[in-house]
Amino acid sequence: MSDIRQRFYIYDCPVRGEVVHLKQALKTILAQRDYPQAIKVLLGEMLVASSLLASTLKIKGRLSIQIQSTGTLKWAMAECNHLGEVRALAEFEQDPRFVEAVDSSVALSSLVGGVLFINIEPDVGERYQGIVPLEHATLAQCLVQYYDLSAQIPTRIVLASSEESAGGLLIQLLPRTEEEQESVDSDLWPRLTMLTETLKAEELISLPAQEILYRLYNEEDVRLPDSEVLSFGCTCSKQRCANALIQIGEEAVKETLLEQNPIEMHCQFCNSRYTFSAEEALGLFGRHVS
């Protein structure tokens, strides 16, 4: 159960869901920078949330969740692509409240004018961005608000994280035709909502997906397809760095070379470093160093 995403659905009912567990990928990501406890917990929840939301898409591409603020937590982001690769990063100022916090609400309480962005970036096609004000105490509540207001799909989300592991559950009531609506138990969604809300954070982090689903919905006919493996993955490469140099232009690259030769570019997600000699950098513009 280290790093998995388990889809589930209730047979003959318009209900689907996902359970996500992250451990090794979370450990790898948090080891990249010296994060205080509250930021570690928040990033764990954001990683799980991005994995849950990405699973609802039928596209090749990636989904990211971003928080931006003028508080001591400046910004944070987490991303999951269709291959199940996740990554995350945060920028913050030192804040004594962050050091010993046991949940993400402390980090969220530091936000000033905070906004939550949900970005969907397909490999082919138009990008989509949803924007939600961070008006609730937890990330899960903010994401539920997004589904209520934007997607208009009844959704419940539960998230939990420590600096060791993170877990999450998403359950949704799918749109139905009038004919389908007549055959659905009217008490189904209120019943599932109530059961989902009984899930405790420690259960979500420590129990296997199958046990969580049995404890919650053992009176329903829950079906489980094969689980998916999640892993840490970074999209950086020397070619992407080269493209970035081309984008800033030849004159800017020449000025940079006067101060830094060779040019060194650092990926904050995975700590990889890429260097460009003067010959390599100017060669991007068809120039040769004599």
C-alpha positions as CSV (number, residue, x, y, z in Angstrom):
1,M,0.0,0.0,0.0
2,S,3.0,2.3,-0.2
3,D,2.1,4.4,-3.3
4,I,-1.2,3.3,-4.8
5,R,-4.4,4.7,-6.2
6,Q,-7.4,2.3,-5.8
7,R,-10.5,3.1,-7.8
8,F,-13.9,1.8,-6.6
9,Y,-17.5,1.9,-7.6
10,I,-20.8,0.7,-6.3
11,Y,-22.4,-1.9,-8.5
12,D,-25.5,-0.7,-10.4
13,C,-25.3,2.7,-8.7
14,P,-24.0,6.1,-10.1
15,V,-21.3,6.3,-7.6
16,R,-17.5,6.2,-8.1
17,G,-14.5,6.9,-5.9
18,E,-10.8,6.7,-5.3
19,V,-8.5,5.9,-2.4
20,V,-4.9,7.1,-2.5
21,H,-1.9,6.3,-0.3
22,L,1.5,7.9,-0.6
23,K,4.6,7.1,1.3
24,Q,7.8,6.6,-0.7
25,A,7.0,9.4,-3.2
26,L,6.1,11.7,-0.3
27,K,9.4,10.9,1.4
28,T,11.3,11.7,-1.8
29,I,9.5,15.0,-2.3
30,L,9.9,16.2,1.3
31,A,13.5,15.4,1.3
32,Q,14.3,17.9,-1.5
33,R,13.9,20.9,0.9
34,D,13.9,21.7,4.6
35,Y,10.2,22.1,5.2
36,P,8.7,22.8,8.6
37,Q,6.0,20.4,9.8
38,A,2.9,22.3,8.8
39,I,4.2,22.7,5.2
40,K,5.0,19.0,5.1
41,V,1.5,18.1,6.1
42,L,0.0,20.5,3.6
43,L,2.1,19.2,0.7
44,G,1.1,15.7,1.6
45,E,-2.5,16.6,1.4
46,M,-2.0,18.5,-1.8
47,L,-0.2,15.5,-3.4
48,V,-3.0,13.1,-2.5
49,A,-5.6,15.6,-3.6
50,S,-4.0,16.1,-7.0
51,S,-3.8,12.3,-7.4
52,L,-7.5,11.9,-6.5
53,L,-8.7,14.7,-8.9
54,A,-6.5,13.6,-11.7
55,S,-8.1,10.1,-11.6
56,T,-11.5,11.7,-12.5
57,L,-10.1,12.9,-15.8
58,K,-10.1,10.9,-19.1
59,I,-7.2,12.7,-20.7
60,K,-3.5,12.3,-21.2
61,G,-1.9,15.2,-19.4
62,R,-1.6,16.6,-15.9
63,L,-3.6,18.2,-13.1
64,S,-2.1,20.5,-10.6
65,I,-3.4,22.2,-7.5
66,Q,-1.8,25.6,-6.6
67,I,-2.2,27.9,-3.6
68,Q,-1.1,31.5,-3.8
69,S,-1.1,34.0,-1.0
70,T,0.6,37.0,0.5
71,G,0.9,35.4,3.9
72,T,3.9,33.5,5.3
73,L,3.0,30.6,3.0
74,K,3.7,32.3,-0.3
75,W,2.7,29.5,-2.6
76,A,2.4,25.7,-2.8
77,M,1.7,23.3,-5.7
78,A,1.2,19.6,-6.3
79,E,0.8,17.8,-9.6
80,C,-0.1,14.4,-10.9
81,N,0.0,13.3,-14.5
82,H,-1.8,10.5,-16.3
83,L,1.1,8.1,-15.7
84,G,0.6,8.5,-11.9
85,E,3.8,10.6,-11.5
86,V,3.6,13.2,-8.7
87,R,5.7,16.1,-7.6
88,A,5.2,19.2,-5.3
89,L,6.9,22.3,-4.1
90,A,6.3,25.2,-1.7
91,E,7.7,28.6,-0.9
92,F,7.3,30.1,2.5
93,E,8.7,32.5,5.1
94,Q,9.8,31.3,8.5
95,D,6.8,31.2,10.8
96,P,6.9,29.7,14.4
97,R,3.4,28.3,13.8
98,F,4.7,26.0,11.1
99,V,7.2,24.1,13.2
100,E,5.1,21.8,15.4
101,A,1.7,21.8,13.6
102,V,0.0,18.5,13.3
103,D,-2.4,19.4,10.5
104,S,-2.6,21.6,7.5
105,S,-5.0,24.1,9.0
106,V,-2.1,26.0,10.5
107,A,-0.5,26.6,7.2
108,L,-3.8,27.5,5.6
109,S,-4.5,30.0,8.5
110,S,-1.3,31.9,7.5
111,L,-2.7,32.7,4.1
112,V,-3.6,36.3,3.2
113,G,-5.9,36.7,0.2
114,G,-5.3,33.0,-0.5
115,V,-6.6,31.5,-3.7
116,L,-6.7,27.9,-4.9
117,F,-6.1,27.2,-8.5
118,I,-7.0,23.8,-10.2
119,N,-5.2,23.5,-13.5
120,I,-5.9,20.8,-16.1
121,E,-3.3,20.7,-18.8
122,P,-4.0,18.0,-21.5
123,D,-1.2,17.0,-23.8
124,V,-3.5,17.9,-26.7
125,G,-6.3,20.4,-26.4
126,E,-7.2,23.5,-24.4
127,R,-6.1,24.1,-20.8
128,Y,-8.6,24.7,-18.1
129,Q,-8.2,26.6,-14.8
130,G,-10.7,26.6,-11.9
131,I,-10.3,29.3,-9.2
132,V,-11.6,28.8,-5.6
133,P,-11.2,31.3,-2.7
134,L,-9.7,29.6,0.3
135,E,-12.6,30.3,2.6
136,H,-12.5,27.0,4.6
137,A,-10.3,25.7,7.3
138,T,-9.2,22.6,5.4
139,L,-8.0,21.8,1.9
140,A,-10.6,19.1,1.6
141,Q,-13.4,21.5,2.3
142,C,-12.1,24.0,-0.3
143,L,-12.0,21.2,-2.9
144,V,-15.5,20.1,-2.2
145,Q,-16.6,23.7,-2.7
146,Y,-14.9,23.7,-6.1
147,Y,-16.9,20.6,-7.1
148,D,-20.1,22.1,-5.7
149,L,-19.7,25.5,-7.5
150,S,-17.8,24.6,-10.7
151,A,-18.2,21.0,-11.6
152,Q,-21.6,20.7,-9.9
153,I,-21.0,17.0,-9.1
154,P,-21.8,16.0,-5.5
155,T,-18.5,15.1,-4.0
156,R,-16.9,14.3,-0.7
157,I,-13.2,14.4,-0.1
158,V,-11.2,13.3,3.0
159,L,-7.5,14.0,3.3
160,A,-4.9,13.2,5.9
161,S,-1.1,13.5,6.1
162,S,1.9,13.3,8.3
163,E,5.6,13.7,7.3
164,E,5.7,9.9,6.9
165,S,2.7,9.1,4.8
166,A,-0.5,10.6,3.4
167,G,-3.9,9.3,2.3
168,G,-7.1,10.5,0.8
169,L,-10.6,9.4,-0.3
170,L,-12.9,10.9,-2.9
171,I,-16.4,9.7,-3.6
172,Q,-18.8,11.2,-6.2
173,L,-22.4,10.9,-7.3
174,L,-22.4,10.9,-11.0
175,P,-25.0,12.6,-13.2
176,R,-28.1,10.5,-14.0
177,T,-30.8,10.5,-16.6
178,E,-34.4,10.8,-15.4
179,E,-34.9,7.1,-15.9
180,E,-31.7,6.3,-13.9
181,Q,-32.8,8.6,-11.2
182,E,-36.0,6.7,-10.6
183,S,-34.1,3.5,-10.0
184,V,-31.6,4.9,-7.5
185,D,-32.2,4.7,-3.8
186,S,-33.0,8.2,-2.7
187,D,-31.1,7.6,0.5
188,L,-27.9,6.4,-1.2
189,W,-26.0,9.7,-1.3
190,P,-26.9,10.9,2.2
191,R,-26.0,7.5,3.5
192,L,-22.6,7.4,1.8
193,T,-21.9,11.0,2.8
194,M,-22.5,10.2,6.5
195,L,-20.4,7.0,6.3
196,T,-17.5,8.9,4.6
197,E,-17.5,11.5,7.3
198,T,-16.8,8.9,9.9
199,L,-13.4,8.1,8.5
200,K,-10.6,9.1,10.9
201,A,-7.2,10.6,9.8
202,E,-5.2,7.8,11.3
203,E,-7.3,5.2,9.5
204,L,-6.9,7.0,6.2
205,I,-3.1,7.0,6.5
206,S,-2.4,3.6,8.0
207,L,-5.1,1.2,6.6
208,P,-5.0,-0.5,3.2
209,A,-7.6,0.8,0.7
210,Q,-9.6,-2.4,0.8
211,E,-10.0,-2.3,4.5
212,I,-11.0,1.4,4.5
213,L,-13.7,0.6,1.9
214,Y,-14.9,-2.4,3.8
215,R,-15.2,-0.5,7.0
216,L,-17.1,2.4,5.4
217,Y,-19.3,0.7,2.8
218,N,-19.5,-3.0,3.8
219,E,-23.3,-3.0,3.2
220,E,-22.9,-1.8,-0.4
221,D,-21.8,-3.9,-3.4
222,V,-18.3,-2.2,-3.8
223,R,-16.3,-3.3,-6.8
224,L,-12.5,-2.8,-7.1
225,P,-10.7,-2.7,-10.4
226,D,-6.9,-3.2,-10.3
227,S,-5.0,-0.5,-8.4
228,E,-2.6,1.9,-10.0
229,V,1.0,2.6,-8.9
230,L,1.9,6.2,-8.1
231,S,5.5,7.5,-8.0
232,F,7.6,10.6,-7.8
233,G,8.4,12.0,-11.3
234,C,9.9,15.2,-12.5
235,T,9.5,16.7,-16.0
236,C,12.8,18.6,-16.0
237,S,15.4,17.9,-18.7
238,K,18.3,19.7,-20.3
239,Q,16.2,20.2,-23.4
240,R,13.5,22.0,-21.3
241,C,16.3,24.2,-19.9
242,A,17.6,24.9,-23.4
243,N,14.1,26.0,-24.4
244,A,13.9,28.3,-21.4
245,L,17.2,30.0,-22.5
246,I,15.9,30.4,-26.1
247,Q,12.8,32.0,-24.6
248,I,14.6,34.7,-22.7
249,G,16.6,35.6,-25.8
250,E,20.2,35.8,-27.0
251,E,21.1,39.1,-25.3
252,A,19.9,38.0,-21.9
253,V,21.9,34.8,-22.3
254,K,25.0,36.8,-23.2
255,E,24.5,39.0,-20.1
256,T,24.1,35.9,-17.9
257,L,27.4,34.4,-19.3
258,L,29.3,37.5,-18.2
259,E,28.3,36.8,-14.6
260,Q,28.0,33.0,-14.7
261,N,30.0,30.8,-17.2
262,P,29.0,28.1,-17.5
263,I,25.3,28.8,-17.0
264,E,23.9,26.5,-14.3
265,M,20.2,25.8,-14.0
266,H,18.7,24.1,-11.0
267,C,15.4,22.2,-10.7
268,Q,13.8,22.8,-7.4
269,F,11.5,19.8,-7.7
270,C,14.2,17.1,-7.9
271,N,17.5,19.1,-7.3
272,S,18.9,18.2,-10.7
273,R,21.4,20.6,-12.2
274,Y,22.0,21.3,-15.8
275,T,25.0,23.3,-17.1
276,F,25.5,25.1,-20.4
277,S,29.0,26.2,-21.5
278,A,29.2,29.5,-23.5
279,E,29.5,27.4,-26.7
280,E,26.4,25.4,-25.8
281,A,24.3,28.4,-24.8
282,L,25.2,30.6,-27.7
283,G,24.9,27.6,-30.0
284,L,21.2,27.6,-29.3
285,F,21.0,30.8,-31.3
286,G,23.3,29.6,-34.1
287,R,26.3,31.4,-32.7
288,H,29.9,30.0,-32.3
289,V,32.4,31.0,-29.7
290,S,35.8,31.8,-31.2
